[in-house]
Structure formats: C-alpha cells, structure tokens
Amino acid sequence: MERKTISIMKACELVGVSRRTIYNWLSSGKVEYVRTAGGSVRIFVETLWRDPQRTDRTAPAAASGVWQQPLDRS
C-alpha cells in the first residue's frame, strides 16, 4: 500500500499552521515524513490527523469529520 505524501507548504495550508509549527512537529515525532533523493521533506498525510496524545505511530482508523478543505484566503 502506497502512502500519500505532501510538501511542507501543502501541509501548512491543510492544517492551517505555520512552517515553523510543521518543523516542530517533525522534530518531535508528531508527524511522519520521508526525505526524497533530492533532500526535500515529504509528509505522510495521514499522520497530520492523528491524535497527538496517542503514543503509537499509526493514524486513526477513521478521521470522521477531521479532514476538511482548507479555507480560501484569497
């Protein structure tokens, strides 16, 4: 099964936080990521929506209402 990844900027837009917050989440292990061969960071989408209080590294079975379209800020 292939896991969907997104860029840091796209993750910022999806969850409505700053790049600094995403980097803090990466360094603390709250979200999972992978580095590409070119050195870019790609975030596993399902890890953006897991409960930060959970101690396991798996995403919840259902995001029931958590996944929302980002707000149009234009």
N, C-alpha and C positions, 0 to 999 in steps of 0.2 A: 504494500500500500504506500503510495507516494503522499508525503505531507506537503501541504501548500505553504509556501514561504512568501514573505513580503519585505520590502525595504523598510528601513527605519523611518523614513519620512511618511510612507504609507501607513505604518503602524501609528505614528503620531496623529495622523488625520482620523484613523478609525476609532481610536480610543480618546481622542481629544486631550492629549498631554503633550508636553514639550519633548524635544530631543533629549534634553538632559535627564528627564524622567525615564525615558526608554533606556538610556545608557545606565542609569542607576538600577533599573530592573534587570538588565543584562548582567551587570556585575554582581548583583545579589542573588542571581539564580531564579528570579521570579518568572522570567520568560526564557524559553529555549531558543537558541539560534545556531546558525552554522556560518562559517566563513567560506566564501566562494574561492575558486582558484585564483581570482584576481584580487582577493583580500577584502571584498565587500562583505558586510554583515547582512544576512537574511534571517528574518524572524519567523518562527513557526507560528502561523496564525492562531491555531487552537490554544496555544499557551498564553495568548493575550487575555483570554476569557476565563481562565481557571481561577478558583478562589485562592487568594494569596495566603490564607490561613491553612490551606491544605499542606501536608508535609510530603505527600507523594508527588511524583513528577508527571502524572498523567492529567490530561484535560478532563473536565466533567463529561459525562455521557451525553448530556443534552444542555445546550446553552439557553434553553427556554426563555426567550424574550430578551436575552442579553445582547445578541447580535443585532445591531441597528445600523442603518445607513448613516454616514457622517453628515453633520449639518452643513448646509450650503452657506458658506460665509461670504459669498460674493455680493 
